[in-house]
């Protein structure tokens, strides 16, 4: 719990605002339902489940975007409650996906990630897909999509069997990519988010006139998946940048270089007779006579270099 609390406190300002806004929105929405809606006696339970689902879901999605291993702990609670809402809305594919796949995968994902996290509990080993592997995964996705689409259409009363099946199998592939640290997972999550927004928009529109609990929690879930879409776009950008920086580090490591952004600041360094390098898009520039304070990360760079290069959020290397 202490590490989760620390991870929450370390969020960026826009991420904290998003969480606070979501908590306030879901709480007020739940109070509104209890106070003003003439609901059946037990329907408030579904709105409460939706509130818990959204709050834990947004936290888990932000942790995923930041490569924080605690996304699996928070995600376990989210997928459990989300599966109940999907079952109530007769989205049986989504129910099965979350309850029988995503829920156990939270424990498997945590196991795989814990071997590759840094001191801040962030996943480090970001990878990219080989073309042959990508083609294989796409083939399996298309195959199972058609099989399960026709299965759900013939055996259930799922209102959107073909649409939901597409989201289901893309989610399965994306989950495996996430566990193994592939940045391409976010491309699939963006597609899944768009599909799922459409699904819950359909559920919302179908409930207009009845104004039952499904009408109200569908509106909340549309909000959740829109936020997921925004975070997924940010995740795509950040994970891809992380992959590029790791690729540079692996190349330069063979030349006895050290990326100081990946080294604990509590360690002491003998920086005499070192040359300093700045890496940008796999090109390396030699900065001679640069002084670096490792403990507060103040970079003292000659003015002629500062004019041409923005030093914020860059990767620096030591070469002996």
Secondary structure, 3 states (H helix, E strand, C coil): CHHHHHHHHCCCHHHHHHHHHHHHHHHHHHHHHHHHCCCCCCHHHHHHHHHHHHHHHHHHHHHHHCCECCHHHHHHHHHHHHHHHHHHCCCHHHHHHHHHHHHHHHHHHHHHHHHHECCCCEECCCECCCHHHHHHHHHHHHHHHHHHHHHHHHHCCCCCHHHHHHHHHHHHHHHHHHHCCECCHHHHHHHHHHHHHHHHHHHHHHCCCCCCHHHHHHHHHHHHHHHHHHHHHHHHHHHHHHHHHHHHHHHHHCCCEEEHHHCCCCCCCCCCCCEEEEEECCEEEEECCCEEECCCCEEECCHHHHCCCCCCCCEEEEEC
